């Protein structure tokens, strides 16, 4: 059960409905997760959606590369909803089960190429230390180039915001979905 009300199309203000309809007619095709909460401020939802669409669909990162980084971010942020939604997207992008399982265990998967490995390393370092070590940064710059590295950093930051919103407001998973791990506020001490 979410901690806040989530605007429903039948009860939205005209501005909320305009933003809702705009998002639904775009590449997302629906509103779920944090955008449901963001609709409390239609301008926030509109700008949030635009940034998300840019980072997911219009960067140099391939779908596979973006989903690797998003899975790391969702898992490291302890966000069951983000993990659930992007595990499905990762599978569609061709990421295999052993790779997904390693990310669920907070590990760098074996068998990735150098570029995918550095993407995972950058995402883990950003989540763990809020920065990137000199060695990882140099390797990422070599393999990704400046633009893609900036896009990757923005993607991890964006999905950190998504995870915080999902977790803070306890946006529910779809009915019948079992979370891969608990929300941070519901973990047992020492878990």
N, C-alpha and C positions, 0 to 999 in steps of 0.2 A: 504494500500500500504506500503510495507516495506521501511524502510529508506535506506537500502543497497540492492545491487543486491544479488540474491540468486543463487548460481551456479546451472546450469541445466546440466543434463547428456550429452546432445549433445555438450556442449561447455566446458566441464571440461578438465583440464590437465590430463595426464595419472595418476599422483599420486592422484588427487582428485577422478578420476573415480575408481581407485583401492580401495580407502577407502569407497567410496559410495557403490560399489558392495559388499564389505565385510560386511558393516553394513546392507544392504538390505537382504543379505543371512543369517544373524544372527537371534536371537530371536525377534528383533524388526520388521523385515519383511519390513521395509520402513524407509525412512528418512523424518522427519517432524520437525517442530519447530526449536529449537536452533541448532540442528546439521546441518541444512541447512545453517545457518550463519557460523558455525564453519568450514565448508568445505573450507572457504577462506584460512585456514591453515590446510592442510590435517592431519598433525601429531596431532594437537589439536583435530580435529574431531575424529580421531581414538582413542586417549586416553580418550576423553570425553565419547565416546560410550562405551568403555571397563569399565570405572568406573560406568556408568549408568547401564549397564547390570549386573555388580556385585551387585550393591545396590538394583536393582529391582528383580533380579531372584536368587541370591545366598547368602541370609542372613537368619538368624533365624526368621525374621519377616515374617508372613504369607502375602499373597497377600492383604487380607483385612486390616491387620495392616499397611502395607506399604501405601496402598491407603488412609487410614485415615490420616496418617502423610503428605502425598503429597497434599491432598486436603487442609489441614490446611495451609501448606506452600504456595500453589498457591493462596489461598484466602487472607492470611495475606500479601502476596507480591503484591497483587492487579494485578495478572497476568491472564487476561481473557483466554489466550490460554492454560496456564497450567491447569486452572480450567476446561475448556471445555474438554481437552484431558483426564484428570484424573477423571472427573465425569463419563465419559463413562467406564473407567477401574474400578472405584469404584462400579458401578452398576454390572459389570461382576463379581466382587469379592463378591457380595452379600450384599453390603451396601444399606440399604433401603432409600427411599425418605425422610422421616422425619429426619434421621441422616444427609443426604446430605444438606437438607434445613437449619438445625441448623448450620452446618459448613459454609454455604454460608452467614449466618447472624453473623458469627464470634463468635458463642456460642459453649460451650461444650454440645454435644447432651445428652439427657436423655436416659436411658435404655441401655447404654453400660455396658459391664462387666468391672470389675476393671482394667484389663489389657488394654483394648481398651481406657478406660477413661484416664489412666496415659499416654498412647501414645499421645493422643490428648493434654493433659495438657503439656507434655514435648515440643511438637511441638509449641504450642502457646507461651510458655515461651521463647523458643529459638528465635522465631520471634519477640516477643515484647521486650525482655530485652537482647537478645544475650547471655543468660545464663539460668541456671535452679536453682530455689530456693532450699534451703536445704531440705525442707519438700517434695517437689515433687521429688527431686533427690533420697532421701531415699526410697520413695515409688516405684519409677521406678526401682531402684536397687533390691528391694525386689521382685517385680513382673516380671521383665525382665531379671535380671542378668547382669553381666558386659558386656559380648559380645553383647547382643541384644541392650543394652543401647548405646554402642559405635556405633553400626550399625545404630540405629535410629538417633543419632546425625549427623552422616555422611550423612544419607538420607536427613534430613532437610537442611543441608548445601548444598548438591548437588542440590536439587530442588530450593533452593534460587538462586544459580548461574543460573539455567535454567530460572527461572522467570525474573531475571535481564536481561538476554540476550534477551528473548522474548520481554520484555517491552521496553528496550533501542532501539532495532532495529525495533520495531513495526512489528514483524513477524505476518502476517495476519492469522486469523481464516479461516478454509475452507469456500469456497463460500457458501452463504446462511445461515451461522451460525450467530446468534445474540449473542453478548457477554453478559454474566451474569451481568457484571459491566464494567465501562469504565477503560481504562488505566489511571494510575495516572496522566500523563501529559495532559490528556484530561478532567479531572474532573473540574467542576465549583468550584470557590473559596468557601470554606465552605462546600463542598459536602462530 
